[in-house]
Amino acid sequence: MAAGDDISIDGPRPILIPAAALDWQFVRSSGPGGQHVNRTSSKAILRFDLRHTPHLPGDVRQRMLTALRPRLTNDGAILIASQRHRDRGRNIADCQAKLIALIERALVPPTVRRRTKTPRSAIATRLEGKKRRSVTKRLRRLPPE
C-alpha cells in the first residue's frame, strides 16, 4: 500500500475511502537507527477527518466519534502515526491497517444489554447471610444490665 492508494473494507457493508480523503505527513522518526534516522523522514502520520467524512455510514461514524473521542483533534480528525519500521512504505501500510482496524471495530453494532430480574435464590442467599451476620454481632454485645 502506498500513500496514494484507496482504502477498501470488505464485509457485509463494504466501505471505500478514497486517497483524497487521507492527509499524509512524513517526519523524522525517533529512537535508534543511527545516521539513517537522521537523514530520512520515514515516520508516517495519517490524518483522517472523521467528523466531516461522507465516506462512512452515519452509524459507524457516530460509534467511532464516541469511541475515539479522547484521540480526536478539536476539528474532529483522528491522527494515526507509525514509526515502527525503517522505511516509509511499511509505515504507511501500518497506518492504513490501524485505520482499517478502527473502522472494522465500529462496523459491529454493540449488543444491547437486556435487564433481567434478580433470582429469588440470590435474594434469599443474601438475606440469609445478613441474618447470620446480625446474629454474630448480637452475640458479641455485652448483656444488658
N, C-alpha and C positions, 0 to 999 in steps of 0.2 A: 504494500500500500504506500502510496506517495501522498504528499500534501495536497495534490490536485485531484484526488480520487473522491468519488461519491461514496457515501456510507449507506449500505443497504442492510436491512434487518429482515430476515425471513421468519415466517411464523404464521400464526392464524391471522394476524393483522400486519402485512408487510409494510415496512416504512423505508422511504428513500430520502436521505438528507443530501442535497447537492453540495458539491465542494464550495460553492459560492457562499453557503451559509456558515462555513467554518473559517475562523480567522486564526491564522498561524503566526507565531512569533518564535524566533530562534535566538538563544542567548548562550553564553559560555557556561558550561557545566562546572560544578564544584566537585571537590573530592580528589582522590588520587588519579593519576594518569600522566603525570609529568608534562613534558612540552606539548603533547597532543591536546591536553585540556586547555592550555594557554593560547592555542592557535586556532581552534575550531569552535564554532557555535553549534554544538550538537544537541543541546537541551531543547526540547520541543515544548511549546506551551500552546494548547488549543483553547480558543475562546469560542463558546457557543452561546448565542443569545437565546436562552431558554424561555424567557417571558414573552418574547415577541415572535417566536418562530411559527410559521404556518405549516411546517413540515411534520409536526407531531399532532396526533389526535388530542382533543381538548382534555379528555380524562387522563391520558398519560402525562400530558404537560402539567396538569394540576397535581398529580401524585408526585411528579419529580420536583415541582416547586416546593411542595410540602416537605418531602423527604430531604431535599438538599438545601433547605433554607439557610443553614449556617455557612454553606460553601458558596453562596451566590454573592455576586457583587451588588452594589447599590442599584445598578440599572438592570438587574435580573439575568446576568450572564454567568455561566459557570466556567471556571478556569481549570483545565486539566493539564498537568505537567508531567514530563517523563525525562529523566536523565539517567536511566538505568543502564543504557547501552552506550558504547563508544561512538556509534555512527548515527547520524541524523535520521536515516530511513527507518531504522528499527525503533527509535524513539517516537517517530510519527505513528508507526503501526501500533505501538504500545498505547499512545494517547487515544487512538481510534478504538482500540479494544476496550479501554476503560470507559469510553463514552457509550459504546455498544452495550457493555455490561450494565451500566446505569439505566439505559433505556429498556433493556430486556427485563430488569427488575421491576420497572414501573409498568410494564405491559400487563403484568399479572395483577388483577384487582385483589385487594385484601379480602380475606374471608370475614364475614360479619359474624360476630360472636352472638350466639343466642343465649339469653339469660335462662338459667334453669333454677328450679326451686331446690332449696337445701333439703336433703333427705331427712325423714323423721329420725332415722337411726343416728345420723350425725348430730342432730339436735339433742336427742336423748343421751348420747355419749357425753356431749359437752356438759349438759346439766348434771349428769351423774358425777362427773369429775369435780364440778363446782361444789356439789353436796359433800363429797369426800373431803375436799379441802376445807370446807366450812367446819366439818366435824373435827378435823385435826386441829384447827386453830382454836375451836371452842374448848378442846381438852387441854390446851396449853394455858388457858386463863387461870388466874387464881380463883379459888372458890369464894363466893360472896360471904361477907362477914355478917 
